[in-house]
Amino acid sequence: MEYCHDAFTLTAAVLRAVCSAMTQEQRLVVAEELRVQGERLNELKDESMVRLAATLSSFAALARGEPDEASEVFRAIRPR
């Protein structure tokens, strides 16, 4: 069995599993909190914080049930 060492992928998998046990209303509350935290971090203008803000934005999309949007955000911030 291969283990995932990619923190983003692991966190995304856990988030999806947790959200699958929630109601849509609960998932939207989680998504909104992630979005708000991301906006706050984005205001710091520090490159690492902006990257973290984008990661939270991607997680918010996952919590809303929008995996395509989450993938787009992730691809945009992924180091090349």
MARNUDREN-141478 format. One record per atom (N, C-alpha, C, CB): residue in three letters; residue number from 1; x, y, z. Coordinates in nm, 3 decimals, padded with zeros to 5 digits. Glycine has a CB too. Layout:
BEGIN
KOLVO|r|k|X|Y|Z
KOLVO|ALA|NUM|X|Y|Z
...
***
This chain:
BEGIN
KOLVO|r|k|X|Y|Z
KOLVO|MET|1|00.084|-00.119|00.000
KOLVO|MET|1|00.000|00.000|00.000
KOLVO|MET|1|00.088|00.124|00.000
KOLVO|MET|1|-00.096|00.000|00.122
KOLVO|GLU|2|00.061|00.214|-00.092
KOLVO|GLU|2|00.135|00.340|-00.096
KOLVO|GLU|2|00.069|00.441|-00.005
KOLVO|GLU|2|00.142|00.395|-00.240
KOLVO|TYR|3|00.150|00.517|00.065
KOLVO|TYR|3|00.097|00.620|00.153
KOLVO|TYR|3|00.115|00.756|00.088
KOLVO|TYR|3|00.166|00.617|00.290
KOLVO|CYS|4|00.019|00.840|00.110
KOLVO|CYS|4|00.021|00.974|00.050
KOLVO|CYS|4|00.100|01.067|00.141
KOLVO|CYS|4|-00.124|01.027|00.029
KOLVO|HIS|5|00.201|01.130|00.085
KOLVO|HIS|5|00.279|01.226|00.162
KOLVO|HIS|5|00.249|01.370|00.120
KOLVO|HIS|5|00.428|01.198|00.146
KOLVO|ASP|6|00.155|01.386|00.030
KOLVO|ASP|6|00.115|01.517|-00.016
KOLVO|ASP|6|00.009|01.571|00.080
KOLVO|ASP|6|00.060|01.511|-00.163
KOLVO|ALA|7|00.044|01.674|00.155
KOLVO|ALA|7|-00.046|01.727|00.258
KOLVO|ALA|7|-00.178|01.776|00.199
KOLVO|ALA|7|00.022|01.841|00.333
KOLVO|PHE|8|-00.173|01.838|00.082
KOLVO|PHE|8|-00.296|01.888|00.021
KOLVO|PHE|8|-00.391|01.773|-00.011
KOLVO|PHE|8|-00.264|01.967|-00.108
KOLVO|THR|9|-00.340|01.670|-00.076
KOLVO|THR|9|-00.423|01.557|-00.116
KOLVO|THR|9|-00.481|01.486|00.006
KOLVO|THR|9|-00.344|01.458|-00.200
KOLVO|LEU|10|-00.400|01.468|00.107
KOLVO|LEU|10|-00.446|01.403|00.229
KOLVO|LEU|10|-00.555|01.485|00.298
KOLVO|LEU|10|-00.330|01.380|00.325
KOLVO|THR|11|-00.532|01.615|00.311
KOLVO|THR|11|-00.630|01.703|00.374
KOLVO|THR|11|-00.759|01.708|00.292
KOLVO|THR|11|-00.573|01.845|00.390
KOLVO|ALA|12|-00.747|01.714|00.162
KOLVO|ALA|12|-00.865|01.716|00.076
KOLVO|ALA|12|-00.946|01.588|00.092
KOLVO|ALA|12|-00.824|01.734|-00.071
KOLVO|ALA|13|-00.879|01.474|00.102
KOLVO|ALA|13|-00.950|01.347|00.119
KOLVO|ALA|13|-01.024|01.343|00.252
KOLVO|ALA|13|-00.851|01.230|00.111
KOLVO|VAL|14|-00.960|01.391|00.357
KOLVO|VAL|14|-01.025|01.396|00.489
KOLVO|VAL|14|-01.143|01.492|00.487
KOLVO|VAL|14|-00.923|01.437|00.599
KOLVO|LEU|15|-01.124|01.608|00.426
KOLVO|LEU|15|-01.233|01.706|00.418
KOLVO|LEU|15|-01.352|01.648|00.343
KOLVO|LEU|15|-01.184|01.835|00.348
KOLVO|ARG|16|-01.327|01.582|00.233
KOLVO|ARG|16|-01.437|01.522|00.155
KOLVO|ARG|16|-01.509|01.415|00.236
KOLVO|ARG|16|-01.385|01.462|00.024
KOLVO|ALA|17|-01.433|01.336|00.310
KOLVO|ALA|17|-01.495|01.231|00.391
KOLVO|ALA|17|-01.581|01.291|00.502
KOLVO|ALA|17|-01.387|01.140|00.453
KOLVO|VAL|18|-01.529|01.392|00.568
KOLVO|VAL|18|-01.605|01.457|00.675
KOLVO|VAL|18|-01.730|01.524|00.617
KOLVO|VAL|18|-01.517|01.561|00.749
KOLVO|CYS|19|-01.713|01.596|00.508
KOLVO|CYS|19|-01.827|01.667|00.448
KOLVO|CYS|19|-01.934|01.571|00.396
KOLVO|CYS|19|-01.779|01.755|00.333
KOLVO|SER|20|-01.894|01.452|00.356
KOLVO|SER|20|-01.994|01.356|00.307
KOLVO|SER|20|-02.089|01.312|00.418
KOLVO|SER|20|-01.925|01.234|00.246
KOLVO|ALA|21|-02.046|01.328|00.543
KOLVO|ALA|21|-02.131|01.291|00.657
KOLVO|ALA|21|-02.216|01.409|00.705
KOLVO|ALA|21|-02.045|01.240|00.771
KOLVO|MET|22|-02.201|01.524|00.643
KOLVO|MET|22|-02.273|01.644|00.684
KOLVO|MET|22|-02.391|01.671|00.591
KOLVO|MET|22|-02.180|01.765|00.686
KOLVO|THR|23|-02.482|01.753|00.641
KOLVO|THR|23|-02.589|01.802|00.555
KOLVO|THR|23|-02.532|01.910|00.463
KOLVO|THR|23|-02.709|01.859|00.640
KOLVO|GLN|24|-02.605|01.943|00.358
KOLVO|GLN|24|-02.561|02.049|00.267
KOLVO|GLN|24|-02.543|02.180|00.343
KOLVO|GLN|24|-02.662|02.067|00.151
KOLVO|GLU|25|-02.633|02.209|00.433
KOLVO|GLU|25|-02.624|02.333|00.511
KOLVO|GLU|25|-02.496|02.335|00.594
KOLVO|GLU|25|-02.746|02.348|00.603
KOLVO|GLN|26|-02.461|02.225|00.657
KOLVO|GLN|26|-02.339|02.218|00.736
KOLVO|GLN|26|-02.216|02.233|00.647
KOLVO|GLN|26|-02.332|02.085|00.812
KOLVO|ARG|27|-02.217|02.171|00.530
KOLVO|ARG|27|-02.104|02.184|00.437
KOLVO|ARG|27|-02.084|02.328|00.394
KOLVO|ARG|27|-02.125|02.095|00.314
KOLVO|LEU|28|-02.195|02.398|00.372
KOLVO|LEU|28|-02.185|02.538|00.332
KOLVO|LEU|28|-02.129|02.625|00.443
KOLVO|LEU|28|-02.322|02.591|00.289
KOLVO|VAL|29|-02.160|02.592|00.568
KOLVO|VAL|29|-02.103|02.665|00.681
KOLVO|VAL|29|-01.952|02.644|00.685
KOLVO|VAL|29|-02.168|02.619|00.816
KOLVO|VAL|30|-01.907|02.521|00.668
KOLVO|VAL|30|-01.764|02.491|00.665
KOLVO|VAL|30|-01.698|02.564|00.548
KOLVO|VAL|30|-01.740|02.338|00.653
KOLVO|ALA|31|-01.760|02.559|00.432
KOLVO|ALA|31|-01.705|02.625|00.313
KOLVO|ALA|31|-01.691|02.775|00.335
KOLVO|ALA|31|-01.793|02.599|00.191
KOLVO|GLU|32|-01.791|02.836|00.395
KOLVO|GLU|32|-01.787|02.980|00.421
KOLVO|GLU|32|-01.674|03.015|00.518
KOLVO|GLU|32|-01.921|03.029|00.476
KOLVO|GLU|33|-01.657|02.935|00.621
KOLVO|GLU|33|-01.550|02.961|00.718
KOLVO|GLU|33|-01.413|02.949|00.650
KOLVO|GLU|33|-01.559|02.863|00.837
KOLVO|LEU|34|-01.396|02.849|00.567
KOLVO|LEU|34|-01.270|02.835|00.494
KOLVO|LEU|34|-01.247|02.954|00.401
KOLVO|LEU|34|-01.268|02.705|00.413
KOLVO|ARG|35|-01.352|02.999|00.335
KOLVO|ARG|35|-01.342|03.115|00.245
KOLVO|ARG|35|-01.301|03.240|00.322
KOLVO|ARG|35|-01.475|03.139|00.173
KOLVO|VAL|36|-01.363|03.263|00.437
KOLVO|VAL|36|-01.333|03.381|00.518
KOLVO|VAL|36|-01.188|03.376|00.567
KOLVO|VAL|36|-01.430|03.391|00.638
KOLVO|GLN|37|-01.145|03.260|00.615
KOLVO|GLN|37|-01.006|03.247|00.660
KOLVO|GLN|37|-00.910|03.274|00.545
KOLVO|GLN|37|-00.981|03.107|00.718
KOLVO|GLY|38|-00.943|03.224|00.427
KOLVO|GLY|38|-00.859|03.247|00.310
KOLVO|GLY|38|-00.850|03.394|00.275
KOLVO|GLY|38|-00.912|03.169|00.192
KOLVO|GLU|39|-00.963|03.464|00.281
KOLVO|GLU|39|-00.962|03.608|00.251
KOLVO|GLU|39|-00.873|03.684|00.349
KOLVO|GLU|39|-01.104|03.665|00.254
KOLVO|ARG|40|-00.881|03.648|00.475
KOLVO|ARG|40|-00.797|03.715|00.577
KOLVO|ARG|40|-00.649|03.693|00.549
KOLVO|ARG|40|-00.832|03.665|00.719
KOLVO|LEU|41|-00.613|03.570|00.517
KOLVO|LEU|41|-00.473|03.540|00.487
KOLVO|LEU|41|-00.427|03.610|00.360
KOLVO|LEU|41|-00.452|03.390|00.474
KOLVO|ASN|42|-00.512|03.619|00.262
KOLVO|ASN|42|-00.478|03.682|00.135
KOLVO|ASN|42|-00.443|03.829|00.154
KOLVO|ASN|42|-00.593|03.667|00.036
KOLVO|GLU|43|-00.503|03.892|00.253
KOLVO|GLU|43|-00.476|04.034|00.280
KOLVO|GLU|43|-00.335|04.058|00.332
KOLVO|GLU|43|-00.577|04.088|00.379
KOLVO|LEU|44|-00.268|03.954|00.381
KOLVO|LEU|44|-00.135|03.971|00.439
KOLVO|LEU|44|-00.027|03.999|00.334
KOLVO|LEU|44|-00.097|03.847|00.516
KOLVO|LYS|45|-00.053|03.962|00.210
KOLVO|LYS|45|00.037|03.990|00.097
KOLVO|LYS|45|00.169|03.913|00.103
KOLVO|LYS|45|00.066|04.137|00.090
KOLVO|ASP|46|00.189|03.832|00.205
KOLVO|ASP|46|00.307|03.746|00.212
KOLVO|ASP|46|00.284|03.628|00.118
KOLVO|ASP|46|00.334|03.698|00.360
KOLVO|GLU|47|00.383|03.594|00.037
KOLVO|GLU|47|00.365|03.491|-00.065
KOLVO|GLU|47|00.316|03.359|-00.007
KOLVO|GLU|47|00.495|03.468|-00.139
KOLVO|SER|48|00.373|03.316|00.105
KOLVO|SER|48|00.330|03.189|00.163
KOLVO|SER|48|00.187|03.196|00.216
KOLVO|SER|48|00.425|03.147|00.275
KOLVO|MET|49|00.148|03.312|00.268
KOLVO|MET|49|00.012|03.327|00.319
KOLVO|MET|49|-00.089|03.335|00.204
KOLVO|MET|49|00.002|03.453|00.407
KOLVO|VAL|50|-00.050|03.397|00.095
KOLVO|VAL|50|-00.137|03.403|-00.023
KOLVO|VAL|50|-00.156|03.262|-00.079
KOLVO|VAL|50|-00.078|03.498|-00.132
KOLVO|ARG|51|-00.051|03.183|-00.078
KOLVO|ARG|51|-00.059|03.044|-00.124
KOLVO|ARG|51|-00.152|02.964|-00.033
KOLVO|ARG|51|00.081|02.980|-00.128
KOLVO|LEU|52|-00.139|02.984|00.097
KOLVO|LEU|52|-00.227|02.916|00.193
KOLVO|LEU|52|-00.371|02.961|00.173
KOLVO|LEU|52|-00.181|02.943|00.338
KOLVO|ALA|53|-00.391|03.090|00.146
KOLVO|ALA|53|-00.525|03.142|00.121
KOLVO|ALA|53|-00.588|03.073|00.000
KOLVO|ALA|53|-00.521|03.295|00.098
KOLVO|ALA|54|-00.510|03.052|-00.104
KOLVO|ALA|54|-00.561|02.984|-00.223
KOLVO|ALA|54|-00.593|02.838|-00.192
KOLVO|ALA|54|-00.460|02.994|-00.338
KOLVO|THR|55|-00.511|02.776|-00.109
KOLVO|THR|55|-00.538|02.639|-00.067
KOLVO|THR|55|-00.670|02.631|00.008
KOLVO|THR|55|-00.423|02.585|00.020
KOLVO|LEU|56|-00.693|02.726|00.097
KOLVO|LEU|56|-00.820|02.729|00.171
KOLVO|LEU|56|-00.937|02.752|00.077
KOLVO|LEU|56|-00.817|02.838|00.280
KOLVO|SER|57|-00.916|02.834|-00.024
KOLVO|SER|57|-01.020|02.857|-00.125
KOLVO|SER|57|-01.053|02.726|-00.198
KOLVO|SER|57|-00.975|02.965|-00.226
KOLVO|SER|58|-00.951|02.650|-00.228
KOLVO|SER|58|-00.972|02.521|-00.292
KOLVO|SER|58|-01.049|02.426|-00.200
KOLVO|SER|58|-00.837|02.459|-00.332
KOLVO|PHE|59|-01.013|02.425|-00.073
KOLVO|PHE|59|-01.085|02.342|00.024
KOLVO|PHE|59|-01.229|02.387|00.039
KOLVO|PHE|59|-01.014|02.345|00.161
KOLVO|ALA|60|-01.253|02.518|00.033
KOLVO|ALA|60|-01.390|02.570|00.042
KOLVO|ALA|60|-01.473|02.517|-00.075
KOLVO|ALA|60|-01.390|02.725|00.042
KOLVO|ALA|61|-01.413|02.514|-00.194
KOLVO|ALA|61|-01.484|02.460|-00.310
KOLVO|ALA|61|-01.516|02.312|-00.290
KOLVO|ALA|61|-01.400|02.480|-00.439
KOLVO|LEU|62|-01.423|02.238|-00.233
KOLVO|LEU|62|-01.450|02.097|-00.205
KOLVO|LEU|62|-01.566|02.082|-00.107
KOLVO|LEU|62|-01.325|02.028|-00.150
KOLVO|ALA|63|-01.565|02.165|-00.003
KOLVO|ALA|63|-01.672|02.158|00.097
KOLVO|ALA|63|-01.808|02.192|00.036
KOLVO|ALA|63|-01.642|02.253|00.215
KOLVO|ARG|64|-01.808|02.280|-00.063
KOLVO|ARG|64|-01.934|02.315|-00.132
KOLVO|ARG|64|-01.977|02.207|-00.230
KOLVO|ARG|64|-01.918|02.448|-00.206
KOLVO|GLY|65|-01.890|02.110|-00.252
KOLVO|GLY|65|-01.922|02.003|-00.348
KOLVO|GLY|65|-01.887|02.040|-00.490
KOLVO|GLY|65|-02.068|01.969|-00.340
KOLVO|GLU|66|-01.784|02.122|-00.507
KOLVO|GLU|66|-01.741|02.168|-00.639
KOLVO|GLU|66|-01.596|02.124|-00.666
KOLVO|GLU|66|-01.753|02.322|-00.650
KOLVO|PRO|67|-01.574|01.994|-00.689
KOLVO|PRO|67|-01.438|01.945|-00.707
KOLVO|PRO|67|-01.366|02.002|-00.829
KOLVO|PRO|67|-01.440|01.796|-00.716
KOLVO|ASP|68|-01.440|02.034|-00.936
KOLVO|ASP|68|-01.375|02.092|-01.054
KOLVO|ASP|68|-01.316|02.228|-01.022
KOLVO|ASP|68|-01.475|02.104|-01.170
KOLVO|GLU|69|-01.391|02.310|-00.950
KOLVO|GLU|69|-01.340|02.442|-00.909
KOLVO|GLU|69|-01.220|02.425|-00.817
KOLVO|GLU|69|-01.450|02.525|-00.839
KOLVO|ALA|70|-01.228|02.330|-00.724
KOLVO|ALA|70|-01.116|02.305|-00.633
KOLVO|ALA|70|-00.991|02.266|-00.711
KOLVO|ALA|70|-01.152|02.194|-00.532
KOLVO|SER|71|-01.006|02.183|-00.812
KOLVO|SER|71|-00.892|02.142|-00.895
KOLVO|SER|71|-00.833|02.258|-00.971
KOLVO|SER|71|-00.935|02.033|-00.993
KOLVO|GLU|72|-00.917|02.345|-01.024
KOLVO|GLU|72|-00.868|02.463|-01.097
KOLVO|GLU|72|-00.785|02.552|-01.006
KOLVO|GLU|72|-00.986|02.542|-01.156
KOLVO|VAL|73|-00.834|02.577|-00.886
KOLVO|VAL|73|-00.760|02.661|-00.791
KOLVO|VAL|73|-00.628|02.594|-00.756
KOLVO|VAL|73|-00.843|02.688|-00.662
KOLVO|PHE|74|-00.632|02.464|-00.729
KOLVO|PHE|74|-00.511|02.392|-00.693
KOLVO|PHE|74|-00.407|02.397|-00.805
KOLVO|PHE|74|-00.544|02.248|-00.659
KOLVO|ARG|75|-00.451|02.375|-00.928
KOLVO|ARG|75|-00.357|02.381|-01.041
KOLVO|ARG|75|-00.296|02.520|-01.055
KOLVO|ARG|75|-00.427|02.341|-01.172
KOLVO|ALA|76|-00.372|02.622|-01.025
KOLVO|ALA|76|-00.323|02.760|-01.037
KOLVO|ALA|76|-00.214|02.791|-00.935
KOLVO|ALA|76|-00.437|02.859|-01.021
KOLVO|ILE|77|-00.219|02.728|-00.818
KOLVO|ILE|77|-00.122|02.760|-00.713
KOLVO|ILE|77|-00.009|02.660|-00.703
KOLVO|ILE|77|-00.191|02.769|-00.579
KOLVO|ARG|78|-00.022|02.548|-00.773
KOLVO|ARG|78|00.078|02.442|-00.763
KOLVO|ARG|78|00.212|02.490|-00.821
KOLVO|ARG|78|00.030|02.315|-00.836
KOLVO|PRO|79|00.320|02.469|-00.746
KOLVO|PRO|79|00.452|02.507|-00.799
KOLVO|PRO|79|00.486|02.425|-00.923
KOLVO|PRO|79|00.561|02.488|-00.692
KOLVO|ARG|80|00.551|02.488|-01.015
KOLVO|ARG|80|00.586|02.420|-01.141
KOLVO|ARG|80|00.726|02.368|-01.136
KOLVO|ARG|80|00.570|02.513|-01.260
***
